[in-house]
């Protein structure tokens, strides 16, 4: 009797695993690659990079960010901190929330612009270093239709608004880090 029960339970589990379809929330886009440091603390080092995209930032949210930046960097930081569209990971850690991921068409592929609120170290706050004024992280990725590409990574940035809708990004370091060997495991689509 117990053998029949074990066989039935095994068949039910097998059917559930075989015919299981993940929900939309579980089909996140994941982009993996390598961050290659060119100058500063990361000079000559490479670390694993991962971007998890839960959803793209909507046009309404982008206009909200532009309006917030027009009224000051503190308002942009406040507006950005309420958004959460994914996760960005450098190295082998948990990472930080990617607050805005903007997808735009680019050539034969997609350009992803990622903006996040960076973690400021206690040392920066205690000693009032200049890097404390660079409160954002910024990345640009250029992916072809196959989901492969390269990009730029700025771990400490200042964001200014030019002509109402163009973002000007100032890097704290001399040169931004490079994103190499990017590969997406899913379709990168402009929505």
Rosetta blueprint (number, residue, H / E / L):
1 X L
2 X H
3 X H
4 X H
5 X H
6 X H
7 X H
8 X H
9 X H
10 X H
11 X H
12 X H
13 X H
14 X H
15 X H
16 X H
17 X H
18 X H
19 X H
20 X L
21 X L
22 X L
23 X L
24 X H
25 X H
26 X H
27 X L
28 X L
29 X E
30 X E
31 X E
32 X E
33 X E
34 X E
35 X E
36 X E
37 X L
38 X L
39 X L
40 X H
41 X H
42 X H
43 X L
44 X L
45 X L
46 X E
47 X E
48 X E
49 X E
50 X E
51 X E
52 X E
53 X E
54 X L
55 X L
56 X L
57 X L
58 X L
59 X H
60 X H
61 X H
62 X H
63 X H
64 X H
65 X H
66 X H
67 X H
68 X H
69 X H
70 X H
71 X L
72 X L
73 X H
74 X H
75 X H
76 X H
77 X H
78 X H
79 X H
80 X H
81 X H
82 X L
83 X L
84 X L
85 X L
86 X E
87 X E
88 X E
89 X E
90 X E
91 X L
92 X L
93 X L
94 X L
95 X L
96 X E
97 X E
98 X E
99 X L
100 X E
101 X E
102 X E
103 X E
104 X E
105 X E
106 X E
107 X L
108 X L
109 X E
110 X E
111 X E
112 X E
113 X E
114 X E
115 X E
116 X E
117 X E
118 X L
119 X L
120 X L
121 X L
122 X H
123 X H
124 X H
125 X H
126 X H
127 X H
128 X L
129 X L
130 X H
131 X H
132 X H
133 X H
134 X L
135 X L
136 X E
137 X E
138 X E
139 X E
140 X E
141 X E
142 X E
143 X E
144 X L
145 X L
146 X L
147 X L
148 X E
149 X E
150 X E
151 X E
152 X E
153 X E
154 X E
155 X E
156 X E
157 X E
158 X E
159 X E
160 X E
161 X E
162 X E
163 X L
164 X L
165 X L
166 X E
167 X E
168 X E
169 X E
170 X E
171 X E
172 X L
173 X L
174 X L
175 X L
176 X L
177 X E
178 X E
179 X E
180 X E
181 X E
182 X E
183 X E
184 X E
185 X L
186 X L
187 X L
188 X L
189 X L
190 X L
191 X L
